Amino acid sequence: MSKPGFKDVDFGATPEKQMDTPPDSPEKTTHPKSFPIQRKKPDNICTSHAVHSRQDNLGEGHKRNVSWAGLGHDLSIPISPTSHNTIEVPALRSPDADSTQFFHHLSGSPSLRERRVSRNSFGASLPIPKSKRQSRLSSVTYPAEVREALIKDGKLGGAVQPSRNILTSQVQDVLAHKVAAAKNMAFVFDIDGVLVHGDRLIPQAKRTLEMLNGDNELGIKIPHIFLTNGSGKPEKARTEQLSRILQNPISTEQFIQSHTPMRALAEYYHTVLVVGGEGYRCREVAEEYGFKDIIVPNDIVAWDPSIAPYRVFTDAERASSRPRDFSRVNIDAILVFSDSRDYATDMQIIVDLLRSEKGRLGTLAKDPVSQRIPIYFSQGDLLCPTEHPFPRMSQGAFRIGLEAMYKALTGVELERVVYGKPELATYKYADEVIASWMDVLHGEERVPQNVYMIGDNPASDIVGGNMYGWNTCLVRTGVFQGGDNDDENPASFGVFDNVWEAVTAACRKELGDDFGFKWDERVVNPVMHDMHAASAIEV
């Protein structure tokens, strides 16, 4: 199957405006959101060309004022050759590895830098699903204890629900201008460090989601989705877990993990190595995404334990693995879906494959570039907030170590593709999810004009939201622990102590300072007025 590749682009122009970009961006420049998406020309060219610098090709966005540069208007964004369910979005990051800036003694000579680009990697574009979410089998997730609590509070089912609907309809008719404003805004939440720390709830998160789910003066659901660089579980399992922690229902239709858009890669690769996560959960994720032949590191260790000489392989692991003769198997691509749980084993197997002849273990390629298979990472965060007092190393740390090891062994930089925030592809996909969720809530399939990104990581949440034209809010409950704002990637809307402060500030801006953040049935229900009056007389 043919795979998209690079096309020659002129990258000479000086950007009109400087903007801070992620640490692994090759330079600091604006990035236009207005770019053409073209169908692949009917040819068989899969050759890629080295990209050296960027051209500012500003265009007027159809919804936002911020634009993206670095995407020449003639850059081909081909469609998957087998279906119409995938588009490819230009990559924000350079495909070149980051190891040089962290390991200066490994820097390559100019002659080696000319040979970085692999024929088998996308590099210039990231495929994402084109249509709506691939599955609507799981709608809103209501764990039993959450559902019972919602029914008890009159927010789901039960006899009191019709009365509530009538009352909210009456209120919304009177305050139609506020209803229109509420439907014209949306929130995009990072999760770790904003709503939770690991499995522990950040206190303000529960009340924030209750208010957005209708516990406000309008009784209206204000659109919001969840956009996380977290990964490693099927979406349904993760939303069920979050629903319990946050004590609010979360739908798979409003939820994006770092590897969610990577389901599009199933149209390009048949046999893949999937790395990361607990146990075999990432294999389950890949199966749900439609990948046909999925290999995990344990399968390879079970086939040949000598490939990881320091690994203690248990009988239980061996029994649950799927070994075969991998010296006869060509692996098409490497997909790092989540954080590695065994750096030594995973890094050894990945390096072996990257140095092999077209993904066949037990071989060593004569040219480490032309025969190298592509490798994809679901996100690039160096650190991640957890229950520990200080942020822990994340998938970005594993990637940097792998890049340094590969360069030390081959003398060339590793070309790779990184999904997740702050990649343009992730935000394009988020737009589709917001529009789909708006359709579910209000019957209007569109993206509201005023979108607010709430995050704790300036290098991913904030820089990505800024470049995509969203209003960005930085909270102090996660990675960012600074003062007034981040120096490198400042939040456009401001810095707040917690998620409640950020959301209520945005609501006051869009809905007015007098907007009420609590539904009070006594204000609009005449029966409640009569009961209140009777109680007062009796007293």
C-alpha positions in Angstrom: 0.0 0.0 0.0 1.4 3.4 -0.9 2.1 5.8 1.9 2.1 9.6 1.8 5.5 11.3 2.0 7.2 14.7 1.7 6.8 17.0 -1.2 9.3 19.8 -2.0 8.4 23.0 -0.2 10.1 26.4 -0.4 10.7 27.5 3.2 12.6 30.8 2.8 10.3 33.6 4.0 10.7 35.4 7.3 7.6 35.1 9.6 5.7 38.3 10.2 5.1 37.5 13.8 7.1 35.5 16.3 5.3 33.0 18.6 6.7 30.6 21.1 6.5 27.0 20.0 7.2 23.7 21.7 10.8 22.7 22.6 11.0 20.3 19.7 9.9 22.7 17.1 12.8 23.6 14.8 12.2 27.3 15.1 9.8 29.9 16.4 7.2 31.0 14.0 3.5 31.5 13.5 1.5 28.7 11.9 -1.5 29.4 9.6 -4.6 27.5 10.3 -5.8 28.1 6.8 -4.2 25.5 4.6 -5.5 23.5 1.6 -6.4 19.9 1.9 -5.9 18.3 -1.5 -6.4 14.8 -2.7 -3.4 12.7 -3.6 -2.3 13.0 -7.2 -2.6 9.8 -9.1 1.1 8.8 -9.0 3.2 6.2 -7.2 5.7 8.6 -5.8 6.5 7.8 -2.1 9.8 9.6 -2.0 10.3 12.1 0.8 12.6 15.1 0.8 14.5 16.8 3.6 12.8 19.9 5.0 15.2 22.5 6.1 13.2 25.6 7.1 9.7 27.2 7.0 7.9 29.7 4.8 5.3 32.0 6.2 2.2 31.5 4.1 -0.4 33.4 6.0 -4.1 32.9 5.1 -7.3 34.2 6.6 -8.9 31.6 8.9 -12.6 31.1 8.4 -13.3 31.3 12.1 -10.3 32.5 14.0 -7.8 35.3 13.6 -4.7 33.3 14.4 -3.2 31.6 11.4 -0.6 28.9 10.9 2.6 29.4 8.9 5.1 26.8 7.6 2.7 25.1 5.2 3.4 26.1 1.6 0.2 26.3 -0.4 1.3 23.6 -2.8 1.9 21.1 0.0 0.0 18.0 -0.9 -2.2 16.5 1.8 -3.2 13.2 0.3 -6.2 11.1 1.2 -5.8 7.5 2.3 -5.7 5.3 -0.8 -8.3 2.8 0.5 -11.1 4.9 1.9 -12.5 8.4 2.5 -12.3 8.2 6.3 -8.9 9.7 6.7 -7.3 13.1 6.0 -3.7 14.1 6.7 -2.8 17.2 8.6 0.6 18.9 8.2 2.8 18.3 11.2 3.8 21.2 13.5 7.0 19.5 14.8 10.0 18.8 12.6 10.4 15.1 11.9 14.0 15.4 13.0 14.9 14.1 16.5 15.6 16.3 19.5 18.6 14.4 20.8 21.2 17.0 19.6 19.9 19.8 21.8 20.0 17.5 24.9 23.1 15.5 24.1 25.6 17.8 22.4 28.4 15.2 22.2 26.2 13.2 19.8 25.7 16.0 17.3 26.1 14.9 13.7 28.2 16.3 10.9 26.4 18.4 8.2 26.8 15.5 5.7 24.8 13.2 8.0 22.1 15.8 8.5 21.4 15.6 4.8 20.4 12.0 5.1 17.8 12.2 7.9 14.6 11.7 6.1 13.2 8.2 5.6 11.2 7.1 2.5 8.8 5.3 4.7 7.6 8.0 7.1 4.9 10.6 6.7 7.0 13.3 8.4 5.1 16.2 6.8 1.6 15.1 7.7 -0.3 13.2 10.4 -3.4 11.2 9.4 -6.5 11.7 11.5 -10.1 10.3 11.1 -12.0 12.4 8.6 -15.6 11.6 9.6 -17.4 11.8 12.9 -16.2 9.5 15.7 -15.8 6.0 14.4 -18.2 4.4 16.9 -21.2 5.5 18.7 -21.8 2.2 20.4 -21.0 3.8 23.8 -22.9 7.0 24.4 -22.8 8.7 27.7 -21.0 6.6 30.3 -23.0 6.3 33.6 -21.4 4.0 36.2 -24.0 2.6 38.5 -23.1 4.8 41.5 -23.0 8.0 39.4 -26.3 7.2 37.7 -28.0 6.7 41.1 -26.6 10.0 42.4 -27.9 11.8 39.3 -31.4 10.3 39.6 -31.4 11.2 43.3 -30.5 14.8 42.5 -33.1 15.0 39.7 -30.5 15.4 36.9 -31.2 12.1 35.2 -34.5 10.1 34.7 -37.0 9.8 37.5 -40.3 11.6 38.0 -38.9 15.0 38.6 -37.1 15.3 35.3 -40.0 16.3 33.1 -40.8 19.2 35.5 -37.2 20.3 35.4 -37.2 20.3 31.6 -40.3 22.5 31.5 -38.8 24.9 33.9 -35.5 25.2 32.1 -37.4 25.7 28.8 -39.3 28.6 30.3 -36.2 30.2 31.7 -34.3 29.8 28.4 -37.2 31.4 26.5 -37.0 34.4 28.7 -33.2 34.6 28.6 -32.7 33.7 25.0 -29.8 36.1 24.5 -27.8 34.3 27.3 -28.8 30.9 25.8 -27.4 31.9 22.4 -24.1 33.1 24.1 -23.9 29.8 26.1 -24.2 27.8 22.9 -21.5 29.9 21.3 -18.9 28.9 23.7 -17.1 25.7 24.6 -14.5 24.4 26.9 -11.7 22.0 26.2 -10.2 20.4 29.3 -6.8 18.8 29.8 -7.3 16.1 32.5 -4.2 15.3 34.5 -3.2 18.4 36.5 -6.5 20.2 35.7 -9.3 17.8 36.9 -7.4 15.0 38.6 -4.0 14.0 39.9 -3.8 10.3 38.9 -6.8 8.7 40.5 -7.4 11.6 42.9 -10.0 14.3 42.3 -8.9 17.9 42.3 -11.7 19.4 44.5 -12.9 22.2 42.2 -13.3 19.8 39.2 -16.5 18.2 40.4 -18.4 21.4 40.9 -17.1 22.8 37.6 -18.5 19.9 35.6 -21.8 20.0 37.5 -22.2 23.6 36.5 -21.4 22.9 32.8 -23.7 19.9 32.8 -26.7 22.2 33.6 -26.4 23.2 37.3 -26.5 26.9 36.3 -29.1 29.6 36.1 -30.2 28.6 32.6 -30.3 24.9 33.3 -28.3 24.6 30.0 -25.5 22.2 29.2 -22.5 24.3 28.1 -20.5 22.3 25.5 -17.2 20.9 26.8 -14.8 18.1 25.7 -11.7 16.4 27.2 -8.4 16.6 25.3 -5.6 14.7 27.1 -2.1 13.5 26.3 -2.9 10.7 28.6 -3.2 7.2 27.0 -2.9 3.5 27.4 -6.6 2.4 27.9 -9.6 2.0 25.6 -11.7 5.2 25.5 -14.7 3.5 27.1 -12.7 2.1 30.0 -11.0 5.5 30.6 -14.3 7.5 30.5 -15.9 5.0 33.0 -12.9 5.5 35.3 -13.1 9.3 35.0 -16.9 9.3 35.6 -16.3 7.6 38.9 -13.5 10.0 40.0 -15.2 13.2 38.8 -18.7 12.1 39.9 -20.0 13.4 36.6 -21.0 11.5 33.4 -18.4 11.6 30.6 -19.2 10.3 27.1 -16.7 8.7 24.8 -18.1 11.1 22.2 -16.5 14.1 24.1 -13.2 12.4 24.9 -9.9 12.4 23.1 -6.8 10.6 24.3 -3.4 11.2 22.7 -3.7 8.0 20.6 -7.4 8.5 19.6 -6.5 10.1 16.2 -4.0 7.4 15.5 -6.8 5.1 14.6 -6.4 6.5 11.1 -3.0 4.7 10.8 -4.9 1.4 10.6 -5.6 2.3 7.0 -1.8 2.4 6.2 -0.1 -0.4 8.1 -1.0 -4.0 8.5 1.6 -5.4 10.9 2.5 -3.0 13.8 4.5 -3.1 17.0 2.5 -1.4 19.7 4.5 -0.2 22.7 3.5 1.1 26.2 0.8 0.8 28.7 -0.1 -1.7 31.4 -0.3 -5.3 30.4 -1.9 -5.8 27.1 -4.3 -2.9 27.2 -2.6 -1.1 24.3 -3.1 -4.2 22.2 -6.8 -3.9 23.0 -6.8 -0.3 22.0 -5.1 -1.2 18.6 -7.7 -3.9 18.0 -10.5 -1.5 18.6 -8.9 0.9 16.2 -9.0 -1.7 13.4 -5.3 -2.7 13.2 -5.1 -6.2 11.7 -1.8 -7.7 13.0 -0.7 -6.4 16.4 2.5 -7.3 18.1 3.6 -6.2 21.5 7.1 -6.5 23.1 6.1 -9.5 25.2 5.3 -11.5 22.1 8.9 -10.9 20.9 10.5 -11.7 24.2 8.5 -14.9 24.4 9.8 -15.9 21.0 13.5 -15.0 21.8 14.3 -14.2 25.4 17.9 -13.3 24.5 16.7 -10.2 22.8 16.2 -8.7 26.3 18.8 -10.4 28.4 18.0 -8.6 31.6 14.3 -9.1 31.5 12.8 -11.5 34.0 10.0 -13.0 32.0 7.3 -14.7 34.2 5.3 -17.8 33.3 2.1 -15.7 33.4 3.6 -13.3 30.9 4.7 -16.1 28.6 1.3 -17.8 28.8 -0.5 -14.6 27.8 1.9 -13.6 25.0 1.6 -14.5 21.3 5.0 -15.6 20.1 5.8 -16.7 16.5 8.9 -16.7 14.3 9.5 -13.0 14.0 12.5 -13.6 11.8 9.9 -14.3 9.0 7.7 -11.2 9.8 8.1 -7.7 8.4 6.8 -5.2 10.9 5.5 -2.2 9.0 5.5 0.5 11.7 6.2 1.1 15.4 3.4 2.8 17.4 4.2 4.1 20.9 0.7 4.4 22.3 1.6 5.1 26.0 4.4 5.4 28.5 6.8 2.4 28.5 6.6 0.2 31.6 10.0 -1.4 30.8 12.4 1.1 29.2 15.3 -1.4 28.7 13.2 -4.0 26.9 11.1 -1.6 24.8 14.0 0.5 23.8 16.1 -2.5 22.8 13.4 -4.0 20.6 12.6 -0.6 19.0 16.2 0.1 18.2 16.6 -3.4 16.7 13.6 -2.8 14.4 14.8 0.7 13.4 18.2 -0.7 12.4 16.7 -3.7 10.7 16.0 -4.3 7.0 12.4 -3.1 6.6 11.3 -4.2 10.0 12.5 -7.8 10.1 14.1 -8.8 13.4 17.5 -10.5 13.2 18.6 -8.4 10.3 20.8 -5.3 10.1 20.2 -2.7 7.4 23.2 -1.5 5.4 21.6 2.0 5.2 20.0 3.0 8.5 17.8 5.5 6.7 16.4 4.1 3.4 15.3 0.8 5.0 14.1 2.2 8.3 10.4 1.7 9.2 8.5 4.7 10.6 7.9 5.2 14.3 5.0 7.2 15.8 4.6 8.6 19.3 1.2 9.4 20.7 2.4 12.5 22.5 5.6 14.4 23.3 5.2 15.6 26.9 8.5 15.4 28.9 6.7 15.6 32.3 3.3 14.6 33.6 1.6 15.6 36.9 0.7 12.6 39.1 0.0 12.1 42.8 3.7 12.6 43.5 4.6 16.1 44.7 6.7 16.7 41.5 5.8 15.9 37.9 7.1 12.5 36.7 8.8 11.7 33.4 6.4 11.0 30.5 6.5 9.6 27.0 8.7 12.5 25.8 11.5 11.4 28.1 11.4 7.9 26.6 11.5 9.4 23.1 14.5 11.6 23.8 16.4 8.7 25.3 15.5 6.5 22.3 16.6 9.3 19.9 19.9 9.6 21.6 20.5 5.9 21.6 19.7 5.6 17.9 22.0 8.4 17.0 24.8 7.0 19.1 24.5 3.6 17.3 23.9 4.9 13.7 25.4 8.4 13.6 22.1 9.9 12.2 19.2 11.6 13.7 16.0 9.6 14.1 13.1 10.8 12.0 9.8 10.3 13.9 6.2 11.5 14.0 4.6 12.8 17.2 0.8 13.1 17.8 -0.9 14.7 20.8 -0.9 18.3 21.9 0.3 20.7 20.6 0.1 19.1 17.1 -2.3 20.8 14.6 -3.8 17.3 13.8 -5.0 16.9 17.3 -6.7 20.3 17.4 -8.3 19.7 14.0 -9.7 16.4 15.3 -10.9 18.3 18.5 -12.9 20.6 16.2 -14.7 17.6 14.8 -15.4 16.2 18.2 -16.7 19.6 19.5 -19.0 20.0 16.5 -20.3 16.4 16.9 -20.9 17.0 20.7 -22.7 20.2 19.9 -25.0 18.2 17.7 -25.7 15.7 20.5 -26.4 18.5 23.1 -28.2 21.1 21.0 -28.8 19.7 17.5 -26.4 22.1 16.0 -23.3 20.5 14.3 -20.9 23.4 14.5 -17.9 24.7 16.4 -18.7 27.6 18.7 -16.8 30.8 18.1 -15.5 31.1 21.6 -13.4 28.1 22.6 -11.5 28.0 25.9 -8.6 25.6 26.5 -8.0 24.9 30.2 -4.6 23.3 30.8 -1.6 23.1 33.2 1.2 22.5 30.8 2.4 25.7 28.9 4.5 23.6 26.4 1.5 21.6 25.2 -1.9 22.8 26.3 -1.2 26.5 26.1 1.1 26.7 23.1 -1.2 24.5 21.0 -4.3 26.4 22.0 -2.7 29.7 21.3 -1.5 28.7 17.8 -4.9 27.3 17.0 -6.7 30.5 18.0 -8.4 29.3 21.1 -8.6 31.3 24.4 -6.1 29.7 26.7 -6.3 29.4 30.5 -3.3 28.2 32.6 -4.0 26.7 36.0 -1.6 26.2 38.9 -2.8 22.7 39.9 -0.4 20.7 37.7 2.9 21.2 35.8 2.8 25.0 36.0 3.5 26.3 39.5 4.7 29.7 38.5 3.6 33.3 39.0 1.6 35.7 36.8 2.1 33.7 33.5 4.5 31.4 31.7 7.4 33.4 30.2 7.8 31.2 27.1 4.2 30.3 26.3 1.8 32.7 28.1 -1.9 31.9 28.4 -3.9 34.3 26.4 -6.9 34.5 28.7 -4.9 34.4 32.0 -3.6 32.2 34.8 -5.9 30.9 37.5 -5.5 29.0 40.8 -7.8 26.2 39.7 -10.3 25.0 37.0 -13.3 26.6 38.7 -11.7 30.0 38.7 -10.8 29.7 35.0 -14.3 28.5 33.9 -16.3 31.0 35.9 -14.1 33.8 34.6 -14.7 32.7 31.0 -18.5 32.4 31.6 -18.7 35.9 33.1 -16.9 37.2 30.0 -19.3 35.5 27.6 -22.5 35.5 29.6 -22.2 38.5 31.8 -21.1 39.3 35.3 -24.6 38.5 36.7 -24.6 34.9 35.3 -25.6 32.5 38.1 -23.6 29.4 38.6 -26.3 27.4 40.3 -29.8 26.3 39.2 -32.3 27.5 41.7 -35.7 26.0 41.1 -37.3 28.3 43.8 -36.8 31.3 41.5 -38.8 29.9 38.6 -41.2 27.3 40.1 -44.5 28.9 41.4 -45.1 25.7 43.5 -41.8 26.2 45.3 -42.8 29.9 45.9 -46.1 28.7 47.5 -44.3 26.1 49.7 -41.8 28.7 50.8 -44.5 31.2 51.7 -46.4 28.5 53.7 -43.3 27.5 55.6 -42.8 31.1 56.5 -46.4 31.5 57.8 -46.1 28.3 59.9 -42.9 29.6 61.5 
